[in-house]
């Protein structure tokens, strides 16, 4: 496991930086410190640091470990209170060089350019923290590790490494969290992805998957045939039909090869997503028109492990779970019936 050096961010204004500089900065609730390590081509000018407010990246600031570092400038402020946000202004750039960690206790607002490199952004503040970028934000690793509150997306994000929810939820807030072809979701008992709208998604090339939890999203797939390039989208809006609603989770499963699969889906969910339904009564439903209509698919509920499993699936589409006693589609049970007749049978009256 790579060792991450913390990039600490706790100031209203970053020091003016010229040349090539490597930095360590932190924002948190009190006693701010900005430490800049500058090579022989760079200089750091000291700036006063209020206790609360926002860190602003002015011009281009490069953070990371450099082999040509020559001297070190340290700036400290006195004790203070309040979360501190990171703001990258329009036309400005914050670049991460190497495995650095940016720890932020306030909001993350990028109106310029963020070069994530192989680093991590760690959101640690109390209450709600927002991530905003009008063009969509890109992270390598993103961690939520908060004592209270959630992180709210105010725009789309992409994560190419690991999205870790150690403590605190990530509220999609109508936006998309895209893990692409390499990103992975790591939820915990204290942190999950949620949101009445928006989705978290990933794409993988699936070659005869066997009990594969794709990108950690919770749709566990098995299939003898290759599925090919497959996109998984997980949303949390309850799907409805037949005057009933399902749980607060659904999956859109979109494989390139989507016929004759004889596949198995293990549908994972969280207790917090039950939406008032009786867990032991959960079964699966399928929609081929993005949730406009639904068909009953059966499934076996495992209330200990929070899963519903269905085998013999010929093709994928949108899937959700709902209660058998509050179904989101009519449940039609077909059977082969045989009639045993006694005495003469009148074909006109259909009576014996």
N, C-alpha and C positions, 0 to 999 in steps of 0.2 A: 504494500500500500504506500502510495506516495505521501511524502510528508509535505503538508501545506504550511507555509509561513504566512502568518496573518498579516493582511493589509488593513491597518486600523484607520477608521474614518471618523474623526470627532471634532469638526470645526465648521465655522460658518464660511470660511474662505480658505482654499488651499494656498500655500505659498506660491508666489510667482516662480515658475520653473522655466529655465532656458536650457538648450542643449539636451543631452541624453541623461535622464535621471532615473534612479530606481527609488521607490518610495514604500514606506510602511505607514499606514494611517488607520485610525479606528474611530467610529462613531458609536457612542453609547450614552447612558443617561447622565453621567457626571465625570468630571476631571478629564478633559480632552487632551489628547497628545497627538501631534503630527510629527513623524520622524522621517526625514528624507535623507537618502543616501545618494550622493551626487558624484559622478565621475569627474575626471579632470577637465572635461569639455563643458560641464554644466555648472550652474550656480543656483543657489536657492536664496530668495529674499524673504525675510521674516515678515509675517503679517499678523495683526492682532486677531485673536480667536475668541469670539463670544462663546458662552457655554452651550447655547442651543441655537438651532437654525438649520443651515444646509451647507454641505460641502459642495463647492462649485469647481469643476474642472475647467480651467481657463487655458486656452490654447491646446497644446498636446502634452499630456503627462504620461510617461511610461513608467510602469511599476514592475519590479522584478529584481532578481539577483544578477549582478553584473560582475564579470571578472576584472574589469578595469576600474572598480570603485576606489576612489582615493581619499575622500573625506566625508564627513557626516555632519549634517545640520539637524538640530533638534529644536522643536517649538512646542511649548506647553502652555496651556491655559489653566486658570484656577478652577476651583470646584464650581459646578453648575448643575442644572437639572434640565430634563426634557430630551426627547429623542432628537437625533440629528440625521437629516436626509442627505442623500447624495444626488447632485444635479449636474448633468453634463449639458452645457449650453449649446445652442445652435452654432454650428461651425467648429465646435471643440471636440477633442478626442481624449478618451481614457483608454490606454492600452495596457494589457497585462502581459508581462514577459515571464514565462515559466509558470511553475506551480504555486502561484500566490493566492491568498484568500482575502477577499474583501468582506469585511464584517460591517453591516449597516444596521443601525437601530431605528432609523426613520424610513422615509419613502425612498424609492429608487426612481428617478425621473431622468430619462435620456432623450434630449432633443438634438443630440449631436451624433457622435460615433463612439461605440464601445467595442474594443477589440478584446474578446474574452480569453484568447490564447488557450492554455491548458489549466487555467485557474478556476477558482470557486468563488461564488458570491453567497454569503451566509447572512440571512435576515434574522436578527435576534431581538428586536425591540418588543415592548409590550403594546397591547392594543392592535389596531389595524395598521398594517403597512401596505402601501400600494406600489405596484410596479407599472410604470408608464413609459411608453415610447410610441409616438404616433405612427412610426413606420414598422413597429413590431420589434421586440428585443430578442437578442440571441445570447444565450449563456452556454458555457461548457458544462460546469457543474453548478447546480443551484440547490441550496439547502435552506429549509425553514426550521429554525430551532428557537422557538419563542416561549417565554414564560406564560403569556396570555395572548389571546386574540388570534387573528388569521392574517394571511397575506391575500390581498385582493388584486386581481389583474385589471388594469385599465387599458389593456391592449393585448394583442397576441404575443406569445413568446415561443421560442424554440429552445430546446435543451439537447445538446449533442452527447452529453455525458450522462450523469445521474441526477435526477430530480428527487431529492431526499426530503421527506417530511418527518423529521424526528419529533417535533413538538409544535403543534399549530397546523391548521388546515390551509389549503390553497383554494381560494374561491375563484372559480373561472370567470364569474361575473359577465357571462355572455361572450367570452373570448375563447380562443383556441390555444391550447398548450400542445405543441408539436414536438414529439420525441424523434421524428424522422426515422432514419434507417439504423441509428446507433444508440439513441437515448433510451434510458431505462427509468421506470418509476419505482421508488422504494418508499412505500408507505409504512406507517407504524400504528400501534394501538392509540397513539396520541396525535396522529396527524394523517389526514386523508385529503384527496381531491374532491371537491364538491361544487355545487352551483346549479341554480335552477335553469340556466341556459349556458351554451358553450359546450365544448368537449375537449378531451385529451385524446391524442391519437398517435399512432406509430405505424410504420410500414416495414415489413420484413419479407424476405424471400423464403418461403416455407417449403422445404423438401420433405414430404411425408412426415409431418410433425407427430411427435408422440408425447402427449400430456405436456405440451409446451404452453406456458403462461407468457404470451407474447408481450415483450417489453414491460412485464410486470403489471399490465393493465387489468388482469383478472379474468380474461377470456382464455381458458385453457383448452387447446385444440389438439385433437388426434385425427389423423387421416392417412390411409394407406396411399392414395394418389397424392401426387405433388399438388399443392395449392398455388404455387408460383408466387408472384409479387402480391402480397396481401396487406390491405390496410385495415387496421382495427381502430374504431372510434368509440370512446366511452363517454356517454352523457349521463346526466343525473336528474333530468326532468321526468317525473312519473308519466308513463305512457298510459293512455286511457282508451276506453271503448266499452260498449255494452253498459254504460252508466257506472262503470267502475274504473279504478286506477290501480296501476301496478306499483312496484317498489321504485325507489329513487335511483335507478340505474338501468341502463340499456346498453347494448353493444351493436354497432354496425360492423359486420364482418364482410369484407369485400375482397375475395380472392380472384386472381386471374382465371384460375380453373375452378368453376363453380357448378359442376354437374357430375352426377354419378359418384358422389364422394363416399357414402357410407361412413360419415365422420362422427366424431363425438365432441360435444361441447360441455365442459364443466364451467358453469356460470358462477363466479365468485361475487359476493356482495358483502356489505357491512351491516351490523346490527342497526346502526344509525340510519340506514336507508330503507327500513321496513315499511315506513309510511303507514303505520298503524295496522298492518296486516298480520295475520297469524302465521308465524314462520313455518310451522309444520305443514301448513296447507299450500306452500309455494309450489308452483309448476311453471313451465316455460310456455311462452307464446311467441309466434313468429309473424313478422310483417314484411311483405315484399313491396310496399309502397310508402316507406319511410314513416310508418306509424299511423297512416290513415285508416287502415283496417288490420285485423289480427286474426290468426288462426291458432287454436290450441295445439300444443305439441307434446304434452305430458312432461315427464322428467321426474327424477328422484331427488327429494330434498334431504340434505345432510345438515341438520340444525347445529351440530357440534362444530363443523368446519365452515359453516355459512356458504354452502354451495348447492346448486341444483344441476343435475347431470342428465343429459339426453344423448342417446346413441342412435345410430341408424339415420343420420341426417344426410339427405341427398344433396342439399345446396344451402348456402348461408345467405343471410340478409340481415335485417334488424331483429334482435332477440331481447326479450325482457322477461321478468318473473312477476307473477301475480298470484293471488290466492284462488284455489280451486272453488271456494265457496263465494268468491267475489270476482268471477272471471271477466277479463276484458274482451272476450269473444264468446259466442255461443259454443257450448261443448256438445258435439254431436257424436254419439257412440253408435257405431254400426255393428250388426251381428248377423250371422247366418241362422235363420230360423227354420225349423222343420215342424210340420203339422201332422199329427197322427189322428186320422179320422176313423170314426166308427159308424157303420151303416151307410146307406146310399147317400151320394153327394149331389145336390142340385146346383149345377153350374150357373143357373140364372139368378138364383137368390143367394148363392155362395153360402148355403147352409146345408147341414146334414139332415 
